[in-house]
Amino acid sequence: MAVRLSPPPKHTLLAKPAPFLIHRPSTVRSIHRPDIGGPLFPGSVGVSRADWLSTCAILSSKAAASQQPDNADHSSGSADETHHLTTVNGHKSLDLVPIANLPKPLTITDLSPAPMHGNQLRVAYQGVPGAYSEAAAGKAYPNCEAIPCDQFEVAFQAVELWIADRAVLPVENSLGGSIHRNYDLLLRHRLHIVGEVQLPVHHCLLALPGVRKEYLTRVISHPQALAQCELTLTSLGLNVAREAFDDTAGAAEYVATNGLRDTAAIASARAAELYGLQILADGIQDDSGNVTRFVMLAREPIIPRTDRPFKTSIVFAHDREGTSVLFKVLSAFAFRNISLTKIESRPHRHRPIRLVDDANVGTAKHFEYMFYVDFEASMAEVRAQNALAEIQEFTSFLRVLGSYPMDMTPWMAASPPPPPPSSPSSSPSS
Ligand SMILES: O=C(O)C(=O)C[C@]1(C(=O)O)C=C[C@@H](O)C=C1
């Protein structure tokens, strides 16, 4: 059963910010922890699971101590965030399309006690079967049972409530940039990043059989997919409106179930197969090397190691005037020869604006940010521990989101997609 949170619009680009609040009083600065008998980051390389868990817990507790509860938001954020669009049920469907057999995405109201399951790993993703996120789940966890969820938020909660064991969620695309919604949700929820997977994304223009490009008046898809194909759509000479949809495969399903002959969807070849659509154009992403990076989330962190390349993701905020804090943070990595692979800033929802009073020139309004940084080192390395210990001295909030193996799989633009994982209705759990 798929009961939805609220009757959502079919498509939207409107943003409603998620009002999460997070702040730690600036007095909590010391890295010396008498309660654990020493410094936060012990200088030993081989951390035990208990050490690592307590390190995470300590960092997390700083956030938890000052985080204000907020359950009010279940809606979408900015244009490249997820939107509350419904998949289309109960509409006329094509005879050839076995859509009724496909699993329906989980919704907030489905998040009740975990169902019985076998020993197959259950992996939550956002979207419906045929979404790139489903393929990413299959690449991250071959042979998993992929569980579709209608929103990113639901995928987080599915893991927290033991309905799923893992979630695999997109965080950035090489053309479209960051998926901001998931950055915000990483902070609001308590899951740990335990891995990453990079998926080549090969888009197709899909329409009902017999439909020609000239018939099209609109193209629907996930905002990221629309952004990734913008130039190609124009060069194809399509004079069409672009409309945002919850996920690429959901857009394909919508075209199919509603018999729309003036609308095409941007989605995967697998979505074409699942929903009985024809491929009008193949490889329409603006760059053949288009790739989306997904993170794997779990309730427990993994023990960081040093025997293979690791990446660590952190988020921090500071409450000091001036510009030097960011410089100091970056220096803490640079001095230790630690490469950063990503830096992202998001509004500091608790204190988005700081007024700086300058008697001579008026009142300046500075925006405040949460900074997300990924760096190439394992938390089992002393240099990473020392870098974070130093950073904690001049930040007001610091949390390790995860320390996890880097995705080192060789990647070629033309490589075939991984085989799809099984889904609840297509293969019984063992
Ligand atoms: O809509 C899908 O198929 C998704 O899996 C989502 C998503 C995204 O959020 O960026 C994932 C990969 C592609 O970059 C396009 C869309």
Ligand as a Chemical Component Dictionary entry (heavy atoms), coordinates in Angstrom:
data_LIG
# 
_chem_comp.id                   LIG 
_chem_comp.type                 NON-POLYMER 
_chem_comp.pdbx_formal_charge   0 
_chem_comp.three_letter_code    LIG 
# 
loop_
_chem_comp_atom.comp_id 
_chem_comp_atom.atom_id 
_chem_comp_atom.alt_atom_id 
_chem_comp_atom.type_symbol 
_chem_comp_atom.charge 
_chem_comp_atom.model_Cartn_x 
_chem_comp_atom.model_Cartn_y 
_chem_comp_atom.model_Cartn_z 
_chem_comp_atom.pdbx_ordinal 
LIG O1  O1  O 0 15.416 10.609 -10.736 1  
LIG C1  C1  C 0 16.221 9.680  -10.645 2  
LIG O2  O2  O 0 16.233 8.742  -11.422 3  
LIG C2  C2  C 0 17.180 9.720  -9.556  4  
LIG O3  O3  O 0 17.695 8.710  -9.193  5  
LIG C3  C3  C 0 17.524 11.037 -8.961  6  
LIG C4  C4  C 0 18.707 11.704 -9.605  7  
LIG C5  C5  C 0 19.161 12.911 -8.736  8  
LIG O4  O4  O 0 18.600 13.182 -7.689  9  
LIG O5  O5  O 0 20.104 13.588 -9.139  10 
LIG C6  C6  C 0 19.841 10.797 -9.661  11 
LIG C7  C7  C 0 20.679 10.746 -10.697 12 
LIG C8  C8  C 0 20.541 11.648 -11.841 13 
LIG O6  O6  O 0 21.515 12.637 -11.640 14 
LIG C9  C9  C 0 19.233 12.290 -11.923 15 
LIG C10 C10 C 0 18.375 12.252 -10.911 16 
# 
loop_
_chem_comp_bond.comp_id 
_chem_comp_bond.atom_id_1 
_chem_comp_bond.atom_id_2 
_chem_comp_bond.value_order 
_chem_comp_bond.pdbx_ordinal 
LIG O1 C1  DOUB 1  
LIG C1 O2  SING 2  
LIG C1 C2  SING 3  
LIG C2 O3  DOUB 4  
LIG C2 C3  SING 5  
LIG C3 C4  SING 6  
LIG C4 C5  SING 7  
LIG C4 C6  SING 8  
LIG C4 C10 SING 9  
LIG C5 O4  DOUB 10 
LIG C5 O5  SING 11 
LIG C6 C7  DOUB 12 
LIG C7 C8  SING 13 
LIG C8 O6  SING 14 
LIG C8 C9  SING 15 
LIG C9 C10 DOUB 16 
# 
